[in-house]
Amino acid sequence: MAGLRERQKADRERRILRAAVTRFRADGYRAVRIEDLAEMAQVSVGTVYNYYRTKGDILIATVAMEVEEVLESGASVVANPPQGVDEALLALIFGYYDHSLEYLSKEMWRTAMALSIEAPDTPNGQRYVELDARLAAQVTALIAALQARGEVRAELDAGTIGQVIFNNLNQMFIDFVRDDSMTLDTLRDRVAAQMRPLACLIATEGAA
């Protein structure tokens, strides 16, 4: 019985998040009401509030759903990186970027970022920071894996290099979501132009 209740609870939560993805993208985050999400998810308004206190909670939960999926995909890159430091880095980063609009529009990303900046000490703000930290940790894990394979210079601190790379790819993503006209192809080209020389700086001889 407990297992059935858990499955029913997970199904309701998935329906709420699917409704949020659809309605936020179609109508804009600010125009959508909790009542609209409840109607589309075929649950009561009270049920929505049982899971999420605010509409912002639902948006950040959507970001978390996106990040969990890219972390899962990125784990396979870390476990078996492509040959070459630049190719390995770009495989991981492109995986992040290419999935970024799967659930969220650029407007939704801007709103989520604003929520995290405006209220950094709230659960939403803290959760957004924690998601960023997990992505940065995965970049660091990739650098460590490349060091273990002898492709990144052993004297470099993997944590420091990973944070530098994450900070750069994160800022470039912020630029991307700020500009509605920028395409994913443009973003990929720009990050590749920066990652390739950086890869040369951290790679062992002949490994870039």
BALUMKOL-601859 format. One record per residue (C-alpha): x, y, z. Coordinates in steps of 0.25 Angstrom, whole numbers, plus 2048, in hexadecimal, padded with zeros to 3 digits. Layout:
% BALUMKOL-601859
XYZ...
***
This chain:
% BALUMKOL-601859
80080080080B80A8038128077F680580A7EF8038177F681281B7F380F8187E48028207E480A82B7EB81582B7E080B82A7D58038377DA81083E7DB81483A7CD80783F7C880984D7CF81784F7CA81284B7BB8078557BC81185F7C181A85C7B580F85E7AB80886A7B18148727B581A8707A780D8737A080787F7A88138847B08178817BF81088E7C480388C7BD80187E7C27F987B7CF7FA8707D87EB86D7D57EF86B7C67FA8617CA7F08597D27E68597C77F08547BD7F684A7C77E88457CB7EA8477D97E48507E37EB85E7E77ED8597F57F484D7EF7FE8567E880085E7F58038517FC80F84F7F381385E7F181186A7F98138747EE8138757DF8228787E082486A7E781E8647DB82786B7D18338677DA82E8597DA82E8597CB83C85E7CB8408537D483A8497CB84284E7BF84F84E7C784D8407CC84B83B7BE8588427B986083D7C585B82F7C28608317B386D8387B787082C7C08738237B487C82E7AE88482E7BB88481F7BC88A81E7AE88F82B7A989182D79A8A082E7968A683C7978A48467A289C84F79989384479389083F7A188D84D7A788485179B87D84379C8798467AA8758557A886E85379B8658487A38628537AD85E85D7A285785479884D8507A384B85E7A983F8617A18388537A382F8587AE8328677B08318727A783B87E7A78308867AF82F87B7B983E87A7BB83F8897BD8348897C783A87D7CF8488847CF8418917D483A8897DF8488837E484E8917E48438997EA84188F7F684E8877F784B88380683D87D80283C86E7FF83B8717F084787A7F084F86F7F884A8647EF84E86B7E285C86D7E885D85F7EC85985B7DE8648647D886E85D7E286B84F7DD86D8537CF87A85A7D387E84D7DA87B8457CE88584E7C688F84C7D188D83D7D089083D7C189D8457C38A183A7CE89D82F7C48A68357B98B18377C38B08287C78B18257B88BE82E7B78B78387AE8B78447B88C38497BF8C48427CC8C984E7D48BC8567D18B18567DC8A584F7D589B8567DE8A18647DB8A18617CC89385B7CC88E8677D38948717C988E8697BE8818687C48818777C788487A7B88798707B286F8757BC8718847B98708817AA86387A7AD85E8867B486288E7A885A88479F84D8857A784E8947A884E89579984188F79384889078585488778885387978385986D78986286B77E86887978186A87678F87186978C87A87078287E87B78D88187179888986878E89187478A89587679989686879E8A08647938AB86D7978A886B7A68AA85C7A38B785E79D8BC8657AA8B885A7B38BB84E7AA8C78467AB8D084679F8C98417938BC83E79A8B484B797
***
